[in-house]
Amino acid sequence: MADRHALFRHAELLLADEQGTVFKDAPFRVALAYPSPYHVGMSSLGYQAIYRAFNGLDGVAAERVFLPDDVAAFRATRTPLFTLEGRREVGGLDVVAFSVAYELELTGLFEMLELAGLPLLREERAGHGYPLVVAGGPLTFSNPTPLEPFVDVLVQGEAEELVVELAQLSLEGMPREALLSRLGRTPGFLVPGYGGTRYHVHKSGDAHLPARSVIVTPNTELRSMFLVEPSRGCSRGCHYCVMRRTTNGGMRTVPPDRVLSLVPDHARRVGFVGAAVTDHPKVVQLLETVVKSGREVGVSSLRADRLTQPLVDALRAGGARGLTVASDGVSQKMRDLVDRKHSEEQILRAAHFAKTAGMERLKVYNVVGLPHEEDADIDELIRFTLQLSRILPVALGVSPFAAKRNTPLDGAPFAGIKEVERKLERLRRGLRGRAEVRPISARWAWVEHVLAQSGPEAGLAALDAWRAGGGFPAWKRAFEARGVEPYGERRVEDGRRNATAWPSVSFRVTPAPGPVAA
């Protein structure tokens, strides 16, 4: 069993491997918290962008803290959760600011608050001098309302400007009640009990583009890779996607010279990150320039309809051994239904590009369980995957569909755990081992769906489930006990819109929550 010294030593080793760490002392201190382990959190460009924003302010210092790899060791040694840079106890700082990427990270937030010695429920912290607990991150583009019972402030959408405003108002020294009231009247913030509008997604000005890494480390999912966004947002309208054009006003591109000027000399690996990197009109120029400089290169999102042989050749020259594309519909009918503008011909062409470039494998992401999906659609995926496997070895990443807010499919029901598992088994049998199937658990996709389609009561159910051990049966019991509807056919903001887009899908429409009254 680890002792407290070993936990501190582990933090020191992580810091020793980093380049770019900010060590800063200031009167106002923020614990920038990520409710997943270090190797996940440090692969998040958004998290690093907020680290840069806080530390760029006079009088403010932000230090990072992550969900420990070994939570049990912290509990056994009674070690309070501490920050990396200064080894400061999180519970003694001014603000604990969480970046939450997706629904299932709720339990990581619970773990971290408890390890920090902070009451989990917002109402239990009121009036006792605890740090201000703030949450933002990618989850706020869809449905952060399950967070409301636990946080004092929600920062919704792109947060570079909002966190500066929060810090500057805090530095004015106004009483906590006055600060919360002021934030509740400020667009982009939601302050439970004080004001704000749910689902208001803030958009930062172009001056904040591009986001880029502050710290480079080998101890991440993206080993020793400097991350930079050549574009932000997406110009496409895929019906299932939170980052579609209506959420963020379309795609904003950054000139290649600007992007490349920000890559530090020490970066030997460069990752271009964004919702639609290959839609950047100069993406090939970006890739080829990085490769010619002797660096490795990666891209976070490849669209099959944008791939060319020079683009794939540049990826291979930059160290890629495989090509990953998203189909996101098991058949052409399903791709057309969700406005995913890809065809079999384009994906086949991408496979041939990969083979010509000397790549070893192809990975194709798919969604199973969309509305109107039938066995014939699964059979079409089987036929097409076998065709792809004759070009390159294929791995299928398969995600059960979970409807998200702020999308045209908001309110669509989950297909059902047994039904998803049946379809996955049909897929495996049909492929007969000629392609690898890598599915996400249907059970946990259902939990994600319920959280994504529900409100604060789902957050309280998540707390109950976590306290009961966090297993799937505990989640089922907690949802039932709290009266959380399990299939999410609710809170569709515009029933007429959905009825037009999905004429044969029956939605039960109730009014969406609007402003949160003071």
C-alpha positions in Angstrom: 0.0 0.0 0.0 1.3 3.5 -0.9 2.2 5.9 1.8 1.7 9.7 1.7 5.3 10.2 0.7 4.8 7.9 -2.3 1.8 10.0 -3.4 3.9 13.2 -3.3 6.8 11.5 -5.1 4.5 10.4 -7.9 3.4 14.0 -8.4 7.1 15.1 -8.4 7.9 12.5 -11.1 5.0 13.8 -13.3 6.2 17.4 -13.0 9.8 16.4 -13.8 8.7 15.0 -17.1 6.8 18.2 -18.1 7.9 21.1 -20.3 6.1 24.4 -19.9 4.8 24.0 -16.4 3.7 27.3 -14.8 4.9 27.8 -11.2 3.4 31.0 -9.9 2.5 32.5 -6.6 -0.4 34.9 -6.3 -2.9 35.9 -3.7 -5.9 34.4 -5.6 -5.4 30.7 -6.1 -7.4 28.3 -8.4 -7.4 24.5 -8.4 -8.0 23.6 -12.0 -9.5 20.2 -11.6 -10.1 17.4 -14.1 -12.3 14.6 -13.0 -10.4 11.9 -14.8 -6.7 10.8 -14.3 -3.7 12.8 -15.4 -3.0 10.9 -18.6 -6.5 11.8 -19.8 -6.8 15.3 -18.5 -3.4 16.4 -19.9 -4.6 15.3 -23.4 -7.4 17.9 -23.2 -6.6 21.1 -25.2 -9.5 22.9 -23.6 -8.2 22.2 -20.1 -4.8 23.6 -21.0 -6.4 26.7 -22.6 -8.1 27.5 -19.3 -4.8 26.9 -17.4 -3.2 29.5 -19.7 -6.1 31.9 -19.3 -6.1 31.9 -15.5 -2.3 32.1 -15.2 -2.1 34.9 -17.7 -3.9 37.2 -15.1 -2.1 39.4 -12.6 -2.9 38.3 -9.1 -4.1 34.8 -10.1 -2.4 31.4 -10.0 -3.9 28.2 -11.3 -2.5 24.8 -10.2 -3.7 21.5 -11.6 -5.3 18.6 -9.9 -6.6 15.3 -11.3 -8.6 12.3 -10.2 -6.0 10.1 -8.6 -5.0 6.9 -10.4 -5.2 5.3 -7.0 -8.1 6.8 -5.0 -7.8 4.1 -2.4 -4.3 5.1 -1.6 -5.4 8.7 -0.8 -8.2 7.3 1.4 -6.0 4.8 3.2 -3.3 7.4 4.0 -5.9 10.1 4.7 -4.1 12.4 2.3 -6.1 15.5 1.3 -6.3 16.0 -2.4 -3.4 18.3 -3.4 -2.4 20.3 -6.5 0.6 19.3 -8.6 2.5 22.6 -8.9 2.5 23.6 -5.2 1.2 20.5 -3.5 -1.4 22.7 -1.9 -4.5 21.2 -0.3 -7.4 21.8 -2.8 -9.9 22.5 0.0 -7.8 25.6 1.1 -7.8 27.4 -2.2 -10.1 30.1 -3.4 -11.7 28.4 -6.3 -12.0 24.7 -7.5 -12.7 24.9 -11.2 -13.7 21.6 -12.9 -13.4 20.9 -16.6 -16.0 18.2 -17.3 -15.9 16.5 -20.7 -18.8 14.0 -20.5 -21.6 12.7 -18.3 -19.8 9.8 -16.7 -17.1 12.0 -15.3 -19.7 13.1 -12.6 -18.4 10.4 -10.3 -14.8 11.6 -10.7 -16.1 15.0 -9.5 -17.6 13.4 -6.5 -14.4 11.6 -5.7 -12.3 14.7 -5.9 -14.6 16.9 -3.8 -14.7 14.2 -1.1 -10.9 13.8 -1.2 -10.6 17.5 -0.9 -12.7 17.5 2.3 -15.5 19.5 0.7 -19.2 18.7 1.1 -20.5 17.5 -2.2 -23.9 19.3 -2.3 -23.8 23.0 -3.0 -26.3 23.7 -0.2 -24.1 22.0 2.4 -21.2 24.3 1.6 -23.2 27.6 1.7 -22.1 30.0 4.4 -19.1 28.0 5.6 -16.2 29.6 3.8 -15.5 26.8 1.4 -13.9 27.4 -2.0 -16.1 28.5 -4.8 -16.8 25.3 -6.9 -17.1 26.0 -10.6 -17.6 23.7 -13.5 -17.3 24.1 -17.3 -15.9 22.1 -20.2 -17.3 20.3 -23.2 -20.3 18.9 -21.3 -21.7 22.4 -21.1 -22.3 22.5 -24.9 -25.1 19.9 -24.4 -26.6 19.3 -20.9 -24.7 20.3 -17.7 -27.8 20.4 -15.6 -27.0 17.2 -13.6 -24.0 19.2 -12.2 -26.3 21.9 -10.7 -26.7 20.3 -7.2 -23.0 20.2 -6.7 -21.5 23.4 -8.2 -21.8 27.1 -7.2 -21.3 28.3 -10.8 -21.6 26.8 -14.3 -19.5 28.3 -17.1 -21.3 27.4 -20.3 -19.5 27.0 -23.6 -16.2 28.5 -24.7 -14.7 29.7 -21.4 -11.5 31.7 -22.1 -13.3 35.0 -21.6 -15.6 33.8 -18.9 -13.0 32.6 -16.5 -11.1 35.9 -16.8 -14.3 37.7 -15.9 -14.9 35.3 -13.0 -11.4 35.9 -11.7 -11.4 39.6 -12.1 -14.8 39.9 -10.3 -13.4 37.7 -7.5 -10.3 39.9 -7.2 -12.5 42.9 -6.5 -13.2 41.4 -3.1 -16.9 41.6 -3.1 -18.8 39.4 -0.7 -19.6 35.9 -2.0 -23.3 36.5 -2.2 -22.8 39.6 -4.2 -20.3 37.8 -6.5 -22.8 35.0 -7.2 -25.6 37.5 -7.9 -23.3 39.4 -10.3 -22.3 36.2 -12.1 -25.9 35.1 -12.3 -26.7 38.3 -14.3 -23.7 37.8 -16.7 -24.4 35.9 -20.0 -22.5 32.6 -20.1 -22.8 31.9 -16.4 -25.5 29.9 -14.7 -25.6 30.3 -10.9 -28.2 28.0 -9.3 -30.4 30.1 -7.1 -29.0 33.4 -8.3 -29.8 33.5 -12.1 -28.6 32.7 -15.5 -30.1 30.8 -18.5 -29.7 27.1 -19.0 -28.1 25.9 -22.2 -26.7 29.3 -23.1 -23.5 28.4 -24.9 -20.9 31.2 -24.9 -18.7 31.9 -27.9 -15.2 33.4 -27.3 -13.8 36.0 -29.6 -11.4 35.1 -32.4 -8.6 36.8 -30.5 -8.4 33.6 -28.3 -7.7 31.4 -31.3 -5.9 29.1 -31.6 -5.9 27.3 -28.3 -2.6 25.5 -27.8 -0.7 23.4 -25.3 1.0 25.1 -22.4 2.5 21.8 -21.1 4.0 18.9 -23.1 4.5 15.6 -21.3 5.1 12.0 -22.2 2.6 10.8 -19.6 -0.6 11.3 -21.6 -2.8 9.5 -24.2 -1.1 11.7 -26.8 2.5 11.1 -25.7 4.8 14.2 -25.8 2.5 15.9 -28.4 2.1 19.7 -28.6 -1.6 20.3 -29.4 -2.9 23.3 -31.4 -6.3 24.0 -33.0 -6.1 25.2 -36.7 -9.9 25.7 -36.5 -12.6 25.9 -33.9 -16.1 24.6 -34.3 -17.7 22.8 -37.3 -19.6 23.9 -40.4 -21.4 20.6 -40.7 -24.9 19.7 -39.3 -24.7 16.1 -38.3 -27.9 15.6 -36.3 -26.4 13.7 -33.4 -23.4 16.0 -32.8 -23.2 18.6 -30.1 -20.4 20.5 -32.0 -22.5 21.1 -35.1 -22.7 24.4 -36.8 -25.8 25.6 -34.9 -24.1 25.2 -31.6 -21.0 27.3 -32.3 -21.9 29.4 -35.3 -19.9 27.4 -37.7 -16.1 26.8 -38.2 -13.6 29.5 -37.6 -10.2 28.9 -39.2 -6.8 30.2 -38.3 -4.2 31.1 -41.0 -1.5 28.4 -41.3 1.3 30.9 -40.6 -0.3 31.8 -37.3 -0.8 28.2 -36.3 2.8 27.1 -37.2 4.4 30.2 -35.5 3.0 28.9 -32.2 4.7 25.5 -32.4 7.7 25.6 -30.1 11.1 24.4 -31.2 11.2 21.7 -28.6 8.0 20.0 -29.9 8.9 16.9 -31.7 5.3 15.8 -32.2 2.5 18.1 -33.2 -1.2 17.3 -33.0 -3.8 19.4 -34.8 -7.0 19.3 -32.8 -10.6 20.4 -33.5 -14.0 19.2 -34.5 -13.3 19.2 -38.2 -9.6 19.7 -38.8 -9.6 18.2 -42.3 -12.2 20.8 -43.3 -9.5 23.5 -42.9 -8.7 24.7 -46.5 -4.9 24.6 -45.8 -4.7 21.3 -43.9 -2.4 19.7 -46.3 0.0 22.6 -46.2 0.0 22.5 -42.4 0.7 18.7 -42.3 3.5 18.9 -44.9 5.2 21.8 -43.3 5.3 20.0 -39.9 6.6 16.8 -41.5 9.3 18.7 -43.5 10.5 20.2 -40.3 11.3 16.7 -39.1 8.4 16.4 -36.6 5.7 13.8 -36.2 2.2 14.9 -36.8 -1.3 13.8 -35.9 -4.9 14.9 -36.6 -7.8 14.5 -34.2 -10.7 14.3 -36.7 -10.5 12.9 -40.2 -13.4 13.2 -42.6 -13.4 10.6 -45.3 -14.9 13.0 -47.8 -11.9 15.4 -47.3 -9.1 12.9 -47.6 -6.7 13.0 -50.5 -3.6 11.0 -51.3 -1.2 13.9 -50.4 -3.0 14.4 -47.0 -2.8 10.7 -46.1 0.8 10.5 -47.4 1.7 13.4 -45.0 0.1 11.6 -42.1 2.1 8.5 -42.9 5.3 10.5 -43.2 4.5 12.1 -39.9 4.5 8.7 -38.1 0.9 7.5 -38.5 0.7 3.7 -38.9 -3.1 3.6 -39.3 -5.9 5.7 -40.6 -9.1 6.4 -38.5 -12.3 7.7 -40.1 -15.8 8.0 -38.9 -18.8 6.5 -40.7 -21.3 7.2 -37.9 -24.1 5.3 -39.5 -24.2 1.5 -40.1 -25.7 2.0 -43.5 -26.1 4.7 -46.2 -29.7 5.1 -45.1 -28.6 5.8 -41.6 -25.9 8.2 -42.7 -28.4 10.1 -44.8 -30.8 10.2 -41.9 -28.4 11.9 -39.6 -27.0 14.2 -42.4 -23.6 12.5 -42.1 -22.2 13.4 -45.6 -20.1 10.3 -46.2 -20.6 7.5 -48.7 -19.2 4.0 -49.1 -17.2 5.2 -52.1 -15.5 7.9 -50.0 -14.6 5.5 -47.2 -13.3 2.9 -49.7 -11.2 5.6 -51.3 -9.8 6.5 -47.9 -8.8 2.9 -47.4 -7.0 2.8 -50.7 -5.2 6.0 -49.8 -4.1 4.4 -46.6 -2.8 1.3 -48.3 -1.0 3.3 -51.0 0.7 5.4 -48.2 1.9 2.2 -46.5 -0.4 2.2 -43.5 -1.1 -1.0 -41.7 -4.7 -0.7 -40.6 -8.0 1.1 -40.8 -10.2 2.1 -38.0 -13.8 3.1 -38.6 -16.1 4.6 -36.0 -19.8 3.8 -36.1 -22.9 4.5 -34.2 -25.4 1.7 -33.6 -29.0 2.1 -32.3 -30.1 5.2 -34.2 -33.9 5.7 -34.7 -35.3 3.6 -37.6 -32.2 1.3 -37.7 -33.1 -2.3 -38.8 -31.2 -5.6 -39.1 -30.8 -4.9 -42.8 -28.7 -1.8 -41.9 -26.5 -3.9 -39.7 -26.1 -6.4 -42.5 -25.1 -3.6 -44.8 -22.3 -2.7 -42.4 -21.2 -6.3 -42.3 -21.0 -6.5 -46.1 -19.2 -3.2 -46.4 -16.7 -4.0 -43.6 -15.8 -7.3 -45.3 -15.2 -5.3 -48.4 -12.9 -2.9 -46.5 -11.0 -5.8 -44.9 -9.9 -6.9 -48.3 -7.9 -3.6 -48.6 -6.5 -3.3 -45.0 -7.1 -4.9 -41.7 -10.1 -3.2 -40.1 -11.2 -2.4 -36.6 -14.7 -1.1 -35.9 -15.2 1.2 -33.0 -18.9 1.0 -32.2 -20.8 3.4 -29.9 -24.4 2.9 -28.9 -26.4 6.0 -29.8 -27.1 8.3 -26.8 -29.1 11.4 -27.7 -27.7 14.8 -26.6 -29.3 18.1 -25.9 -28.8 21.0 -28.4 -29.0 18.6 -31.3 -31.9 17.7 -33.7 -32.0 14.2 -32.1 -32.5 15.6 -28.6 -35.2 13.5 -27.0 -34.8 10.4 -29.2 -35.1 7.2 -27.1 -32.3 4.8 -26.4 -32.6 1.7 -28.5 -32.4 -0.6 -25.4 -29.5 -2.4 -23.8 -30.6 -5.9 -25.0 -31.4 -4.6 -28.4 -28.0 -2.9 -28.8 -26.2 -6.1 -27.5 -28.2 -8.2 -30.0 -27.1 -6.0 -32.9 -23.5 -6.1 -31.8 -23.7 -9.9 -31.7 -25.2 -9.9 -35.1 -22.3 -7.8 -36.3 -19.7 -10.1 -34.8 -21.3 -13.2 -36.2 -21.6 -11.7 -39.7 -17.9 -10.6 -39.7 -16.7 -14.0 -38.7 -13.5 -12.6 -37.2 -12.4 -10.8 -40.4 -12.6 -7.5 -38.6 -12.2 -6.5 -35.0 -15.2 -5.1 -33.2 -14.5 -2.7 -30.3 -17.8 -1.7 -28.8 -18.6 0.7 -26.0 -20.7 -1.0 -23.3 -24.4 -0.8 -24.0 -25.1 -0.5 -20.3 -22.8 2.5 -19.7 -24.1 4.1 -22.9 -27.6 3.8 -21.4 -26.4 5.6 -18.2 -24.8 8.3 -20.3 -28.1 8.7 -22.2 -30.2 9.1 -19.1 -27.8 11.7 -17.7 -27.7 13.5 -21.0 -31.4 13.7 -21.3 -32.2 14.6 -17.7 -31.9 17.4 -15.2 -30.6 18.0 -11.7 -32.5 15.0 -10.4 -30.2 12.8 -12.5 -27.2 14.3 -10.8 -28.6 13.4 -7.4 -29.2 9.9 -8.7 -25.6 9.8 -9.8 -24.5 10.7 -6.3 -26.7 7.9 -4.9 -25.2 5.4 -7.4 -21.7 6.4 -6.6 -22.3 6.1 -2.8 -23.8 2.7 -3.4 -20.6 1.5 -5.1 -21.0 2.8 -8.7 -21.9 -0.5 -10.3 -24.5 -0.7 -13.0 -27.3 -2.1 -10.7 -26.7 0.8 -8.4 -27.3 3.2 -11.2 -30.5 1.5 -12.2 -31.8 1.6 -8.6 -30.8 5.2 -8.2 -32.6 6.4 -11.4 -35.7 4.5 -10.3 -35.6 5.9 -6.8 -35.2 9.5 -8.0 -37.9 9.1 -10.6 -35.5 9.8 -13.5 -37.1 8.6 -16.7 -34.8 6.0 -18.3 -35.3 6.6 -22.0 -35.1 10.3 -22.1 -38.1 11.1 -24.4 -38.3 14.6 -22.9 -37.2 18.2 -23.0 -37.3 18.7 -26.7 -37.1 22.4 -27.1 -38.8 22.6 -30.5 -41.2 19.8 -31.3 -42.0 21.1 -34.7 -38.4 21.0 -35.7 -38.0 17.4 -34.6 -41.3 16.4 -36.2 -40.1 17.9 -39.5 -36.7 16.2 -39.3 -38.0 12.9 -38.0 -41.6 12.5 -39.2 -41.9 8.9 -38.1 -40.3 9.3 -34.6 -42.8 9.9 -31.8 -41.5 12.5 -29.4 -43.2 13.4 -26.1 -42.5 17.1 -25.8 -42.4 19.1 -22.6 -41.2 22.7 -22.1 -37.5 23.0 -21.6 -36.3 24.7 -18.5 -35.6 28.3 -19.1 -34.0 30.9 -16.9 -33.1 29.9 -13.4 -34.8 32.3 -11.1 -33.0 34.1 -8.4 
